[in-house]
Amino acid sequence: WFFLVPLAVATNLPVYEGQIGASVPLQDLPAALHAVNPSDYPSPTGAVQMFAFAKAVRFIAIGAIVGGGIFGLLKMWKTFANIFVDIGKAFKGDSGKEYMEGKGWYEWPLSHIPIFMLLTFGAMIVIFMLGEFPLIASIVFSLILLMTTFLLGAIAVRVMGETGIEPVSGTSFIVLLMLFGVFLNFTDPLGLTTQEAVLLGLVGTTVFGSAISMSGTVIGDYKNSLYIGNRPYHISKGNIMGVVPGAVIGAGVAIFLANELAEGRIDLIAPQANAFATFSVIFAEGQGDLTLLFLGFMLGVFVEWATGMGTSFGLGMYLDVPHTLPMLIGGVARDRWEDKKLQPRIDAIKEEEGTVVAEKKRALILLGTFMVAAGLLTGEAFFGTESSILSFIDSLWDPEFGSSLNWHLARLGGFVALNALIGWAIYALFKRAGVIGGKTQDAELVEA
């Protein structure tokens, strides 16, 4: 923001404008938009910084997200080089015992995977045929999605298990390119229009990204659950049972957000989703600046190679200052706290009680900070969800009543009551689970 935007404005960089269908120098863009659409752009002059950010810098940022994600995945090739050997061993039963005599199931049987794959294959074909997509295109879509989700998903989960980082961006963009490569180049044989080909590509990428994100969450569940003594069988059972209600709720929220976006009542930043959409426009319609995209791609590759944070760099470039500044402040504050407060305390403990005790103490202190961060993220998510619901309710009322004091008081009361209800439910669940109000166990019993 502080370097590329002034540079683009100073050089009067030509940017592509879809309403005009051509590239226009930045400083001439307000006048050109005024001539084409005077109702939305009443002034022929104005600041062009936001145009530079939206139409030039964000293209570079999208390229950086893609470049960093793909190079980050390729950089980890040694981690998943023997993934197919591991998959073969798992299906042959060489990697562990699923059923143990006298003890029952220890692991969830892997035989459910081909069964679910067949069910998913048939269900996707039926769903897309009901949506009036051609039969051949539906079959090709189902085959590509199953293969990529299983193979690339296995790679992504393997990488996450060994490195703690799941390459969702890199693998998702690979799937997007594969789907576009097939559907946009074979529209006539498959009986598709360009719009249908783009839709299949975006839907497939969304399904893939959601699937491997959920796989990463499951891996986290496995680590935590195995640590406290749960069987993998029970972990898998709980996750599989949660898929159905989760899918229903997720679909409902997605429909709600789609309607709100279509009506123009909300504006979601969603950097990676917008990156997918921008790629779709460039490849399907030829609208956009491929030079800026390639520049960003190479920049993301370089940052990923130099620091290992290419995708994060691209995301930070994509978001504007009001969204990135709080994260920057938090990062700087945490670094200063670690240098000025945590490290001296750990050094003192190390001198008095030894390295082992000091490292355990460091882990506990850092765990406390992670819990605070998790609470902040959870609170923000709750507040954002509640605000979006209340904003939607605002749009249902008559404008006169919606802006009245009575409605604002009722809205505030409902907000407080809703949070009190949610807080009570969370407290009751945690108390029932023994997290709150449980008996303190003897240290020897816990250690045993």
C-alpha positions as a Markdown table, in Angstrom:
| # | Residue | x | y | z |
|---|---|---|---|---|
| 1 | Trp | 0.0 | 0.0 | 0.0 |
| 2 | Phe | 2.8 | 2.4 | 0.9 |
| 3 | Phe | 5.0 | 1.5 | -2.0 |
| 4 | Leu | 3.1 | 0.0 | -4.9 |
| 5 | Val | 0.1 | 2.4 | -4.9 |
| 6 | Pro | 2.2 | 5.6 | -5.0 |
| 7 | Leu | 4.4 | 3.9 | -7.7 |
| 8 | Ala | 1.4 | 3.0 | -9.8 |
| 9 | Val | -0.1 | 6.6 | -9.5 |
| 10 | Ala | 3.3 | 8.3 | -10.2 |
| 11 | Thr | 3.9 | 6.2 | -13.4 |
| 12 | Asn | 0.3 | 6.7 | -14.5 |
| 13 | Leu | 0.0 | 2.9 | -15.0 |
| 14 | Pro | -2.6 | 1.7 | -17.5 |
| 15 | Val | -5.2 | -0.5 | -15.8 |
| 16 | Tyr | -7.9 | -2.7 | -17.3 |
| 17 | Glu | -11.5 | -1.4 | -16.7 |
| 18 | Gly | -14.3 | -3.8 | -17.5 |
| 19 | Gln | -17.0 | -1.2 | -18.0 |
| 20 | Ile | -14.9 | 0.3 | -20.8 |
| 21 | Gly | -13.4 | -2.9 | -22.1 |
| 22 | Ala | -9.9 | -1.5 | -22.4 |
| 23 | Ser | -6.9 | -0.4 | -20.5 |
| 24 | Val | -6.9 | 3.3 | -19.3 |
| 25 | Pro | -4.1 | 5.3 | -17.6 |
| 26 | Leu | -4.8 | 5.6 | -13.9 |
| 27 | Gln | -5.0 | 9.4 | -13.9 |
| 28 | Asp | -7.4 | 9.4 | -16.8 |
| 29 | Leu | -9.7 | 6.7 | -15.3 |
| 30 | Pro | -12.1 | 9.0 | -13.4 |
| 31 | Ala | -12.9 | 11.0 | -16.6 |
| 32 | Ala | -13.3 | 7.8 | -18.6 |
| 33 | Leu | -15.7 | 6.3 | -16.0 |
| 34 | His | -17.6 | 9.6 | -15.8 |
| 35 | Ala | -18.1 | 9.6 | -19.6 |
| 36 | Val | -19.4 | 5.9 | -19.6 |
| 37 | Asn | -21.4 | 6.0 | -16.4 |
| 38 | Pro | -22.1 | 9.5 | -15.1 |
| 39 | Ser | -24.7 | 8.4 | -12.6 |
| 40 | Asp | -22.3 | 6.3 | -10.6 |
| 41 | Tyr | -19.3 | 8.5 | -11.3 |
| 42 | Pro | -20.6 | 12.1 | -11.2 |
| 43 | Ser | -17.2 | 13.8 | -11.1 |
| 44 | Pro | -14.7 | 13.6 | -14.0 |
| 45 | Thr | -11.8 | 14.1 | -11.5 |
| 46 | Gly | -10.9 | 12.5 | -8.2 |
| 47 | Ala | -8.3 | 10.6 | -6.2 |
| 48 | Val | -7.0 | 7.5 | -8.0 |
| 49 | Gln | -5.3 | 5.7 | -5.2 |
| 50 | Met | -8.2 | 3.3 | -4.6 |
| 51 | Phe | -8.3 | 2.6 | -8.3 |
| 52 | Ala | -4.6 | 1.8 | -8.2 |
| 53 | Phe | -5.1 | -0.5 | -5.3 |
| 54 | Ala | -8.1 | -2.3 | -6.7 |
| 55 | Lys | -7.1 | -2.6 | -10.3 |
| 56 | Ala | -3.3 | -3.0 | -10.1 |
| 57 | Val | -2.0 | -3.9 | -6.6 |
| 58 | Arg | -4.7 | -6.5 | -6.0 |
| 59 | Phe | -3.8 | -8.2 | -9.3 |
| 60 | Ile | -0.2 | -8.4 | -8.0 |
| 61 | Ala | -1.4 | -9.7 | -4.7 |
| 62 | Ile | -3.5 | -12.4 | -6.3 |
| 63 | Gly | -0.5 | -13.5 | -8.3 |
| 64 | Ala | 1.5 | -13.6 | -5.1 |
| 65 | Ile | -1.1 | -15.7 | -3.3 |
| 66 | Val | -1.0 | -18.2 | -6.2 |
| 67 | Gly | 2.8 | -18.2 | -6.6 |
| 68 | Gly | 3.5 | -18.5 | -2.9 |
| 69 | Gly | 0.9 | -21.3 | -2.5 |
| 70 | Ile | 2.1 | -23.4 | -5.5 |
| 71 | Phe | 5.8 | -22.9 | -4.8 |
| 72 | Gly | 5.3 | -23.7 | -1.1 |
| 73 | Leu | 3.6 | -27.0 | -2.1 |
| 74 | Leu | 6.5 | -27.8 | -4.6 |
| 75 | Lys | 9.0 | -26.9 | -1.9 |
| 76 | Met | 7.6 | -29.7 | 0.3 |
| 77 | Trp | 7.8 | -32.4 | -2.4 |
| 78 | Lys | 10.0 | -34.7 | -0.2 |
| 79 | Thr | 7.3 | -34.8 | 2.4 |
| 80 | Phe | 4.8 | -36.3 | 0.1 |
| 81 | Ala | 7.1 | -38.1 | -2.4 |
| 82 | Asn | 6.1 | -41.5 | -0.9 |
| 83 | Ile | 2.5 | -40.7 | -0.2 |
| 84 | Phe | 1.2 | -43.4 | -2.6 |
| 85 | Val | 3.3 | -46.1 | -1.0 |
| 86 | Asp | 1.7 | -45.1 | 2.4 |
| 87 | Ile | -1.8 | -45.2 | 0.9 |
| 88 | Gly | -1.1 | -48.7 | -0.5 |
| 89 | Lys | 0.2 | -49.9 | 2.8 |
| 90 | Ala | -2.9 | -48.5 | 4.6 |
| 91 | Phe | -5.4 | -50.3 | 2.4 |
| 92 | Lys | -3.4 | -53.6 | 2.6 |
| 93 | Gly | -3.5 | -53.3 | 6.4 |
| 94 | Asp | 0.2 | -53.1 | 6.8 |
| 95 | Ser | 0.2 | -49.9 | 8.8 |
| 96 | Gly | -1.9 | -50.9 | 11.8 |
| 97 | Lys | -4.7 | -52.9 | 13.2 |
| 98 | Glu | -8.2 | -51.7 | 12.6 |
| 99 | Tyr | -10.0 | -54.3 | 14.8 |
| 100 | Met | -8.5 | -55.8 | 17.9 |
| 101 | Glu | -9.9 | -59.0 | 19.4 |
| 102 | Gly | -11.5 | -58.5 | 22.8 |
| 103 | Lys | -11.2 | -54.7 | 22.5 |
| 104 | Gly | -13.3 | -53.8 | 19.5 |
| 105 | Trp | -12.5 | -51.3 | 16.8 |
| 106 | Tyr | -9.4 | -49.2 | 17.3 |
| 107 | Glu | -9.3 | -47.5 | 13.9 |
| 108 | Trp | -12.2 | -46.7 | 11.6 |
| 109 | Pro | -12.2 | -49.3 | 8.7 |
| 110 | Leu | -10.6 | -47.8 | 5.6 |
| 111 | Ser | -13.1 | -49.8 | 3.5 |
| 112 | His | -15.6 | -46.9 | 3.9 |
| 113 | Ile | -13.4 | -44.7 | 1.6 |
| 114 | Pro | -14.2 | -46.5 | -1.7 |
| 115 | Ile | -17.9 | -46.8 | -0.7 |
| 116 | Phe | -18.1 | -43.1 | 0.0 |
| 117 | Met | -16.3 | -42.4 | -3.3 |
| 118 | Leu | -18.8 | -44.4 | -5.3 |
| 119 | Leu | -21.7 | -42.7 | -3.5 |
| 120 | Thr | -20.2 | -39.3 | -4.1 |
| 121 | Phe | -19.5 | -40.1 | -7.7 |
| 122 | Gly | -23.1 | -41.0 | -8.4 |
| 123 | Ala | -24.6 | -38.2 | -6.3 |
| 124 | Met | -22.6 | -35.5 | -8.1 |
| 125 | Ile | -23.7 | -36.8 | -11.5 |
| 126 | Val | -27.3 | -36.8 | -10.5 |
| 127 | Ile | -27.1 | -33.4 | -8.9 |
| 128 | Phe | -25.5 | -31.7 | -11.9 |
| 129 | Met | -27.9 | -33.5 | -14.3 |
| 130 | Leu | -30.8 | -32.1 | -12.3 |
| 131 | Gly | -29.1 | -28.7 | -12.7 |
| 132 | Glu | -29.4 | -29.3 | -16.5 |
| 133 | Phe | -25.7 | -29.9 | -17.1 |
| 134 | Pro | -24.8 | -32.4 | -19.8 |
| 135 | Leu | -24.2 | -36.0 | -18.8 |
| 136 | Ile | -20.6 | -36.3 | -20.1 |
| 137 | Ala | -19.6 | -33.0 | -18.4 |
| 138 | Ser | -21.1 | -34.2 | -15.1 |
| 139 | Ile | -19.2 | -37.5 | -15.3 |
| 140 | Val | -15.9 | -35.8 | -16.2 |
| 141 | Phe | -16.4 | -33.3 | -13.4 |
| 142 | Ser | -17.1 | -36.1 | -10.9 |
| 143 | Leu | -14.0 | -38.0 | -12.0 |
| 144 | Ile | -11.6 | -35.0 | -11.8 |
| 145 | Leu | -13.0 | -33.9 | -8.5 |
| 146 | Leu | -12.7 | -37.4 | -6.9 |
| 147 | Met | -9.2 | -37.9 | -8.1 |
| 148 | Thr | -7.9 | -34.5 | -7.1 |
| 149 | Thr | -9.7 | -34.5 | -3.7 |
| 150 | Phe | -8.3 | -38.0 | -2.8 |
| 151 | Leu | -4.8 | -37.6 | -4.2 |
| 152 | Leu | -4.0 | -33.9 | -3.6 |
| 153 | Gly | -6.0 | -34.1 | -0.4 |
| 154 | Ala | -3.8 | -36.9 | 0.8 |
| 155 | Ile | -0.7 | -34.8 | -0.1 |
| 156 | Ala | -2.1 | -31.7 | 1.7 |
| 157 | Val | -2.9 | -33.7 | 4.9 |
| 158 | Arg | 0.5 | -35.5 | 4.9 |
| 159 | Val | 2.2 | -32.1 | 4.6 |
| 160 | Met | 0.1 | -30.7 | 7.4 |
| 161 | Gly | 0.8 | -33.7 | 9.6 |
| 162 | Glu | 4.6 | -33.3 | 9.3 |
| 163 | Thr | 5.0 | -29.5 | 9.0 |
| 164 | Gly | 1.9 | -28.1 | 10.7 |
| 165 | Ile | 1.0 | -26.2 | 7.5 |
| 166 | Glu | -1.8 | -27.3 | 5.2 |
| 167 | Pro | -1.2 | -26.0 | 1.6 |
| 168 | Val | -4.8 | -25.2 | 0.9 |
| 169 | Ser | -4.1 | -22.3 | -1.5 |
| 170 | Gly | -1.5 | -24.1 | -3.6 |
| 171 | Thr | -3.5 | -27.3 | -4.1 |
| 172 | Ser | -6.8 | -25.4 | -4.7 |
| 173 | Phe | -5.2 | -23.3 | -7.4 |
| 174 | Ile | -3.8 | -26.5 | -9.0 |
| 175 | Val | -7.4 | -27.9 | -9.0 |
| 176 | Leu | -8.8 | -24.7 | -10.5 |
| 177 | Leu | -6.2 | -24.7 | -13.3 |
| 178 | Met | -7.0 | -28.4 | -14.0 |
| 179 | Leu | -10.7 | -27.8 | -14.1 |
| 180 | Phe | -10.5 | -24.7 | -16.3 |
| 181 | Gly | -8.0 | -26.5 | -18.6 |
| 182 | Val | -10.4 | -29.3 | -19.2 |
| 183 | Phe | -13.8 | -27.4 | -19.4 |
| 184 | Leu | -12.7 | -24.3 | -21.2 |
| 185 | Asn | -10.7 | -26.1 | -23.9 |
| 186 | Phe | -13.4 | -28.8 | -24.5 |
| 187 | Thr | -16.6 | -26.8 | -24.2 |
| 188 | Asp | -18.0 | -28.1 | -27.5 |
| 189 | Pro | -17.3 | -31.8 | -27.0 |
| 190 | Leu | -18.7 | -31.6 | -23.4 |
| 191 | Gly | -21.7 | -29.5 | -24.5 |
| 192 | Leu | -21.0 | -26.6 | -22.2 |
| 193 | Thr | -21.2 | -22.9 | -22.5 |
| 194 | Thr | -18.3 | -20.7 | -21.2 |
| 195 | Gln | -20.4 | -19.7 | -18.2 |
| 196 | Glu | -21.2 | -23.3 | -17.4 |
| 197 | Ala | -17.5 | -24.2 | -17.7 |
| 198 | Val | -16.5 | -21.4 | -15.3 |
| 199 | Leu | -19.3 | -22.4 | -12.9 |
| 200 | Leu | -18.1 | -26.1 | -12.9 |
| 201 | Gly | -14.5 | -24.9 | -12.3 |
| 202 | Leu | -15.4 | -22.7 | -9.3 |
| 203 | Val | -17.8 | -25.2 | -7.8 |
| 204 | Gly | -15.2 | -27.9 | -8.1 |
| 205 | Thr | -12.5 | -25.8 | -6.5 |
| 206 | Thr | -14.8 | -24.8 | -3.7 |
| 207 | Val | -15.7 | -28.4 | -2.9 |
| 208 | Phe | -12.0 | -29.4 | -3.0 |
| 209 | Gly | -10.9 | -26.5 | -0.8 |
| 210 | Ser | -13.7 | -27.3 | 1.7 |
| 211 | Ala | -12.8 | -31.0 | 1.7 |
| 212 | Ile | -9.1 | -30.6 | 2.4 |
| 213 | Ser | -9.8 | -27.9 | 5.0 |
| 214 | Met | -12.0 | -30.3 | 6.8 |
| 215 | Ser | -9.4 | -33.0 | 6.5 |
| 216 | Gly | -6.9 | -30.6 | 8.1 |
| 217 | Thr | -9.3 | -30.0 | 11.0 |
| 218 | Val | -9.8 | -33.7 | 11.4 |
| 219 | Ile | -6.0 | -34.2 | 11.7 |
| 220 | Gly | -5.9 | -31.6 | 14.4 |
| 221 | Asp | -8.8 | -33.4 | 16.2 |
| 222 | Tyr | -6.8 | -36.7 | 15.9 |
| 223 | Lys | -3.7 | -35.2 | 17.5 |
| 224 | Asn | -5.6 | -33.6 | 20.4 |
| 225 | Ser | -7.8 | -36.7 | 21.0 |
| 226 | Leu | -5.0 | -39.2 | 20.8 |
| 227 | Tyr | -3.1 | -37.1 | 23.3 |
| 228 | Ile | -5.9 | -37.5 | 25.9 |
| 229 | Gly | -6.5 | -41.2 | 25.1 |
| 230 | Asn | -9.4 | -41.4 | 22.6 |
| 231 | Arg | -9.4 | -44.1 | 20.0 |
| 232 | Pro | -9.2 | -43.1 | 16.3 |
| 233 | Tyr | -12.4 | -45.0 | 15.8 |
| 234 | His | -14.4 | -42.7 | 18.1 |
| 235 | Ile | -12.8 | -39.6 | 16.6 |
| 236 | Ser | -13.8 | -40.7 | 13.1 |
| 237 | Lys | -17.3 | -41.7 | 14.2 |
| 238 | Gly | -17.8 | -38.2 | 15.7 |
| 239 | Asn | -16.5 | -36.4 | 12.7 |
| 240 | Ile | -18.6 | -38.5 | 10.2 |
| 241 | Met | -21.7 | -37.9 | 12.3 |
| 242 | Gly | -21.1 | -34.2 | 12.4 |
| 243 | Val | -20.8 | -33.9 | 8.6 |
| 244 | Val | -24.5 | -34.1 | 7.9 |
| 245 | Pro | -25.7 | -31.3 | 10.3 |
| 246 | Gly | -22.6 | -29.3 | 9.4 |
| 247 | Ala | -23.3 | -29.6 | 5.7 |
| 248 | Val | -26.9 | -28.4 | 6.2 |
| 249 | Ile | -25.9 | -25.4 | 8.3 |
| 250 | Gly | -23.0 | -24.6 | 5.9 |
| 251 | Ala | -25.3 | -24.7 | 2.9 |
| 252 | Gly | -27.9 | -22.5 | 4.6 |
| 253 | Val | -25.2 | -19.9 | 5.5 |
| 254 | Ala | -23.8 | -20.0 | 2.0 |
| 255 | Ile | -27.2 | -19.4 | 0.5 |
| 256 | Phe | -27.8 | -16.5 | 2.9 |
| 257 | Leu | -24.5 | -14.9 | 2.0 |
| 258 | Ala | -25.0 | -15.5 | -1.7 |
| 259 | Asn | -28.4 | -13.7 | -1.6 |
| 260 | Glu | -26.9 | -10.8 | 0.4 |
| 261 | Leu | -24.0 | -10.4 | -2.0 |
| 262 | Ala | -26.4 | -10.5 | -5.0 |
| 263 | Glu | -28.6 | -7.9 | -3.4 |
| 264 | Gly | -25.5 | -5.7 | -2.7 |
| 265 | Arg | -26.2 | -5.5 | 1.1 |
| 266 | Ile | -22.8 | -6.9 | 2.1 |
| 267 | Asp | -19.3 | -6.8 | 0.7 |
| 268 | Leu | -17.0 | -9.6 | 1.7 |
| 269 | Ile | -13.3 | -9.2 | 1.3 |
| 270 | Ala | -12.4 | -12.9 | 1.0 |
| 271 | Pro | -9.0 | -12.6 | -0.6 |
| 272 | Gln | -8.7 | -16.2 | -1.8 |
| 273 | Ala | -12.2 | -16.4 | -3.1 |
| 274 | Asn | -11.7 | -13.2 | -5.0 |
| 275 | Ala | -8.4 | -14.6 | -6.4 |
| 276 | Phe | -10.4 | -17.6 | -7.8 |
| 277 | Ala | -12.9 | -15.2 | -9.3 |
| 278 | Thr | -10.2 | -13.0 | -10.9 |
| 279 | Phe | -8.5 | -16.1 | -12.4 |
| 280 | Ser | -11.9 | -17.1 | -13.8 |
| 281 | Val | -12.4 | -13.7 | -15.4 |
| 282 | Ile | -8.9 | -13.7 | -16.9 |
| 283 | Phe | -9.0 | -17.2 | -18.3 |
| 284 | Ala | -12.6 | -17.2 | -19.5 |
| 285 | Glu | -13.1 | -13.6 | -20.7 |
| 286 | Gly | -9.6 | -12.3 | -21.2 |
| 287 | Gln | -10.3 | -9.3 | -18.9 |
| 288 | Gly | -7.3 | -8.3 | -16.7 |
| 289 | Asp | -3.6 | -7.7 | -16.8 |
| 290 | Leu | -1.6 | -10.9 | -17.1 |
| 291 | Thr | 1.6 | -9.0 | -16.8 |
| 292 | Leu | 0.7 | -7.8 | -13.3 |
| 293 | Leu | -0.5 | -11.3 | -12.4 |
| 294 | Phe | 2.8 | -12.8 | -13.5 |
| 295 | Leu | 4.8 | -10.2 | -11.6 |
| 296 | Gly | 2.8 | -11.0 | -8.5 |
| 297 | Phe | 3.3 | -14.7 | -9.1 |
| 298 | Met | 7.1 | -14.3 | -9.3 |
| 299 | Leu | 7.0 | -12.0 | -6.2 |
| 300 | Gly | 5.1 | -14.7 | -4.3 |
| 301 | Val | 7.6 | -17.4 | -5.3 |
| 302 | Phe | 10.5 | -15.2 | -4.2 |
| 303 | Val | 9.0 | -14.4 | -0.8 |
| 304 | Glu | 8.1 | -18.0 | -0.3 |
| 305 | Trp | 11.6 | -19.1 | -1.1 |
| 306 | Ala | 13.2 | -16.4 | 1.1 |
| 307 | Thr | 10.9 | -16.5 | 4.1 |
| 308 | Gly | 8.5 | -19.4 | 3.7 |
| 309 | Met | 5.5 | -17.0 | 4.0 |
| 310 | Gly | 4.6 | -16.2 | 0.4 |
| 311 | Thr | 0.9 | -16.8 | 0.7 |
| 312 | Ser | 0.7 | -14.7 | 3.9 |
| 313 | Phe | 2.6 | -11.9 | 2.0 |
| 314 | Gly | 0.1 | -12.0 | -0.8 |
| 315 | Leu | -2.8 | -12.0 | 1.6 |
| 316 | Gly | -1.4 | -9.0 | 3.4 |
| 317 | Met | -0.9 | -7.1 | 0.1 |
| 318 | Tyr | -4.5 | -8.0 | -0.9 |
| 319 | Leu | -6.1 | -6.6 | 2.2 |
| 320 | Asp | -6.3 | -2.8 | 2.8 |
| 321 | Val | -4.6 | -1.0 | 5.7 |
| 322 | Pro | -7.6 | -0.9 | 8.1 |
| 323 | His | -7.6 | -4.7 | 8.0 |
| 324 | Thr | -3.9 | -5.4 | 8.1 |
| 325 | Leu | -3.0 | -2.7 | 10.7 |
| 326 | Pro | -4.5 | -4.5 | 13.7 |
| 327 | Met | -2.6 | -7.7 | 12.8 |
| 328 | Leu | 0.6 | -5.7 | 12.4 |
| 329 | Ile | 0.1 | -4.0 | 15.8 |
| 330 | Gly | -0.6 | -7.4 | 17.4 |
| 331 | Gly | 2.5 | -9.0 | 15.8 |
| 332 | Val | 4.8 | -6.2 | 16.9 |
| 333 | Ala | 3.3 | -6.2 | 20.4 |
| 334 | Arg | 3.8 | -10.0 | 20.7 |
| 335 | Asp | 7.4 | -9.8 | 19.5 |
| 336 | Arg | 8.2 | -7.0 | 22.0 |
| 337 | Trp | 6.5 | -9.0 | 24.8 |
| 338 | Glu | 8.5 | -12.1 | 24.0 |
| 339 | Asp | 11.8 | -10.1 | 23.9 |
| 340 | Lys | 11.2 | -7.9 | 27.0 |
| 341 | Lys | 9.0 | -10.0 | 29.3 |
| 342 | Leu | 9.0 | -13.7 | 28.3 |
| 343 | Gln | 12.7 | -14.3 | 27.5 |
| 344 | Pro | 14.1 | -12.7 | 30.7 |
| 345 | Arg | 11.7 | -14.7 | 32.8 |
| 346 | Ile | 12.6 | -18.0 | 31.1 |
| 347 | Asp | 16.3 | -17.2 | 31.4 |
| 348 | Ala | 15.9 | -16.7 | 35.1 |
| 349 | Ile | 14.0 | -20.0 | 35.5 |
| 350 | Lys | 16.7 | -21.8 | 33.4 |
| 351 | Glu | 19.4 | -20.6 | 35.8 |
| 352 | Glu | 17.5 | -21.6 | 38.9 |
| 353 | Glu | 15.8 | -24.9 | 37.9 |
| 354 | Gly | 17.4 | -26.0 | 34.7 |
| 355 | Thr | 16.6 | -26.1 | 31.0 |
| 356 | Val | 13.8 | -28.7 | 31.1 |
| 357 | Val | 11.7 | -26.9 | 33.7 |
| 358 | Ala | 12.3 | -23.6 | 31.8 |
| 359 | Glu | 11.1 | -25.0 | 28.5 |
| 360 | Lys | 8.0 | -26.5 | 30.1 |
| 361 | Lys | 7.2 | -23.2 | 31.7 |
| 362 | Arg | 7.7 | -21.4 | 28.3 |
| 363 | Ala | 5.3 | -23.9 | 26.7 |
| 364 | Leu | 2.6 | -23.2 | 29.4 |
| 365 | Ile | 3.0 | -19.4 | 29.2 |
| 366 | Leu | 2.8 | -19.5 | 25.4 |
| 367 | Leu | -0.2 | -21.8 | 25.6 |
| 368 | Gly | -1.9 | -19.1 | 27.7 |
| 369 | Thr | -1.3 | -16.5 | 25.1 |
| 370 | Phe | -2.7 | -18.9 | 22.4 |
| 371 | Met | -5.8 | -19.3 | 24.5 |
| 372 | Val | -6.2 | -15.5 | 24.7 |
| 373 | Ala | -5.8 | -15.3 | 20.9 |
| 374 | Ala | -8.3 | -18.1 | 20.4 |
| 375 | Gly | -10.8 | -16.3 | 22.6 |
| 376 | Leu | -10.3 | -13.1 | 20.6 |
| 377 | Leu | -10.8 | -14.9 | 17.3 |
| 378 | Thr | -13.9 | -16.7 | 18.7 |
| 379 | Gly | -15.4 | -13.5 | 20.1 |
| 380 | Glu | -14.8 | -11.7 | 16.8 |
| 381 | Ala | -16.5 | -14.6 | 14.9 |
| 382 | Phe | -19.5 | -14.6 | 17.2 |
| 383 | Phe | -19.9 | -10.8 | 17.0 |
| 384 | Gly | -19.5 | -10.9 | 13.2 |
| 385 | Thr | -22.1 | -13.6 | 12.8 |
| 386 | Glu | -24.6 | -11.8 | 15.1 |
| 387 | Ser | -24.0 | -8.5 | 13.4 |
| 388 | Ser | -24.7 | -10.0 | 10.0 |
| 389 | Ile | -27.9 | -11.6 | 11.3 |
| 390 | Leu | -29.1 | -8.3 | 12.8 |
| 391 | Ser | -28.2 | -6.4 | 9.7 |
| 392 | Phe | -30.3 | -8.8 | 7.7 |
| 393 | Ile | -33.2 | -8.3 | 10.1 |
| 394 | Asp | -32.8 | -4.6 | 9.7 |
| 395 | Ser | -33.5 | -4.9 | 6.0 |
| 396 | Leu | -36.8 | -6.7 | 6.6 |
| 397 | Trp | -38.4 | -3.8 | 8.4 |
| 398 | Asp | -40.0 | -0.6 | 7.1 |
| 399 | Pro | -37.3 | 2.0 | 6.8 |
| 400 | Glu | -39.1 | 4.3 | 9.2 |
| 401 | Phe | -39.4 | 1.7 | 11.9 |
| 402 | Gly | -35.9 | 0.4 | 11.2 |
| 403 | Ser | -34.4 | 3.8 | 12.0 |
| 404 | Ser | -36.6 | 4.5 | 15.0 |
| 405 | Leu | -35.4 | 4.5 | 18.7 |
| 406 | Asn | -37.8 | 1.7 | 19.6 |
| 407 | Trp | -36.2 | -0.7 | 17.1 |
| 408 | His | -32.7 | 0.2 | 18.2 |
| 409 | Leu | -33.5 | -0.4 | 21.8 |
| 410 | Ala | -35.2 | -3.8 | 20.9 |
| 411 | Arg | -32.1 | -4.6 | 18.8 |
| 412 | Leu | -29.7 | -3.9 | 21.6 |
| 413 | Gly | -31.8 | -5.9 | 24.1 |
| 414 | Gly | -31.9 | -8.8 | 21.7 |
| 415 | Phe | -28.2 | -8.6 | 21.2 |
| 416 | Val | -27.5 | -8.7 | 24.9 |
| 417 | Ala | -30.0 | -11.5 | 25.5 |
| 418 | Leu | -28.5 | -13.6 | 22.6 |
| 419 | Asn | -25.0 | -13.3 | 24.0 |
| 420 | Ala | -26.2 | -14.1 | 27.5 |
| 421 | Leu | -28.0 | -17.2 | 26.2 |
| 422 | Ile | -24.9 | -18.3 | 24.2 |
| 423 | Gly | -22.6 | -17.7 | 27.3 |
| 424 | Trp | -24.9 | -19.8 | 29.5 |
| 425 | Ala | -25.0 | -22.6 | 27.0 |
| 426 | Ile | -21.2 | -22.7 | 26.7 |
| 427 | Tyr | -20.8 | -22.6 | 30.5 |
| 428 | Ala | -23.3 | -25.4 | 30.9 |
| 429 | Leu | -21.6 | -27.6 | 28.3 |
| 430 | Phe | -18.1 | -27.0 | 29.8 |
| 431 | Lys | -19.4 | -27.7 | 33.3 |
| 432 | Arg | -21.0 | -30.9 | 32.2 |
| 433 | Ala | -17.8 | -32.0 | 30.5 |
| 434 | Gly | -15.9 | -31.3 | 33.7 |
| 435 | Val | -13.8 | -28.5 | 32.2 |
| 436 | Ile | -15.3 | -26.0 | 34.7 |
| 437 | Gly | -16.0 | -26.9 | 38.3 |
| 438 | Gly | -14.3 | -30.3 | 38.1 |
| 439 | Lys | -12.5 | -31.9 | 41.0 |
| 440 | Thr | -8.8 | -31.3 | 41.3 |
| 441 | Gln | -7.0 | -34.6 | 40.7 |
| 442 | Asp | -3.9 | -35.7 | 42.6 |
| 443 | Ala | -0.7 | -35.0 | 40.7 |
| 444 | Glu | 0.5 | -38.6 | 41.0 |
| 445 | Leu | -2.8 | -39.8 | 39.5 |
| 446 | Val | -2.5 | -37.4 | 36.6 |
| 447 | Glu | 1.1 | -38.4 | 36.0 |
| 448 | Ala | 0.2 | -42.0 | 36.0 |
